[in-house]
Amino acid sequence: LIIDDPFKNREEAESPERREAVWGWWTSTAYTRLEDGSAVVGMLTRWHGDDWAGRLIKEMAKNPKADQYKILCLPAIWEEPVIPEGKTFAEYRREKAYEGVWIEERDPLGREPGEALWPEKYNFDDLERIRVNVKDYDFEALYQQHPYSREGNLFQRDWFTIVEKPPAMGEVTLRMWFWDKAGSQSGKSDYFCGGVLSLTKDELVYVEKVARGQGTPFQRDELMKSEL
């Protein structure tokens, strides 16, 4: 059985109803018709972490009795996974699998960080230009095969309101910079990001400022110092 792009575009992939319909087709129609010794090959754009492939990845991580597929993931630019401090790669891979994302510790083709998948077609500079123009949300999904949700796993978009100005000093009980310190020696890590957060007397949290970048630990630290 060959499944080729069960979602034709982002609109379909971001529709919960469409994702449920595809999954229902898979579990009740397609899977139940497989014969003994049959194989399933899926080829698809990773539009969403909860798409057909994402759900299979989640099942693989959660249940050892679920079908354990062999996954070939070839990002347009090879970037080393940034493993959180104190975690092994296996722990981090499992954590990402629960989000419907597959990561490799090393590139299946043996590429070094920053090397393009098909440089004769799109070299590194081409891909960086594309990243700038399509923005990270689409680039990470369509080119890097690492989709992430706009909504996030903890914070929902409709919880936030855009305000015209920060809270008055007399209302603030705590103000701090918070940093997610990604970074690698190659300079091609996940993005590092920081923000100024304020807590007010009425227990509202304001995000007053955000700084973001990608680079080496030195470049990250320089950005952090410049924002103080």
VENWOBEL-V241656 format. One record per residue. N is the residue number from 1. BURIAL is b if it has 16 or more other C-alpha atoms within 10 Angstrom, else e. Layout:
n = (N:N)
burial = (BURIAL:BURIAL)
This chain:
n = (1:2:3:4:5:6:7:8:9:10:11:12:13:14:15:16:17:18:19:20:21:22:23:24:25:26:27:28:29:30:31:32:33:34:35:36:37:38:39:40:41:42:43:44:45:46:47:48:49:50:51:52:53:54:55:56:57:58:59:60:61:62:63:64:65:66:67:68:69:70:71:72:73:74:75:76:77:78:79:80:81:82:83:84:85:86:87:88:89:90:91:92:93:94:95:96:97:98:99:100:101:102:103:104:105:106:107:108:109:110:111:112:113:114:115:116:117:118:119:120:121:122:123:124:125:126:127:128:129:130:131:132:133:134:135:136:137:138:139:140:141:142:143:144:145:146:147:148:149:150:151:152:153:154:155:156:157:158:159:160:161:162:163:164:165:166:167:168:169:170:171:172:173:174:175:176:177:178:179:180:181:182:183:184:185:186:187:188:189:190:191:192:193:194:195:196:197:198:199:200:201:202:203:204:205:206:207:208:209:210:211:212:213:214:215:216:217:218:219:220:221:222:223:224:225:226:227:228)
burial = (e:e:e:e:e:b:b:e:e:e:e:b:b:b:e:e:e:b:b:e:e:b:b:e:e:e:e:e:e:e:e:e:e:e:e:e:e:e:e:e:e:e:e:b:b:b:b:b:b:b:b:b:b:b:b:b:b:b:b:b:b:e:e:e:e:e:e:e:e:e:e:e:e:b:b:b:b:b:b:b:b:b:e:e:e:e:e:e:b:e:e:b:b:b:e:b:b:b:b:b:b:b:b:b:e:e:b:e:e:e:e:e:b:b:b:b:b:e:e:e:e:e:b:b:e:e:b:e:e:e:b:e:e:e:e:b:e:b:b:b:b:b:b:b:b:b:b:b:e:e:e:e:e:e:e:e:e:e:e:e:e:e:e:e:e:e:b:e:e:e:e:b:e:e:b:e:b:e:e:e:b:b:b:b:e:e:b:b:b:b:b:b:b:b:b:b:b:b:b:b:e:e:e:e:b:b:b:e:e:e:e:e:b:b:b:b:b:e:b:b:e:e:b:b:e:e:e:e)
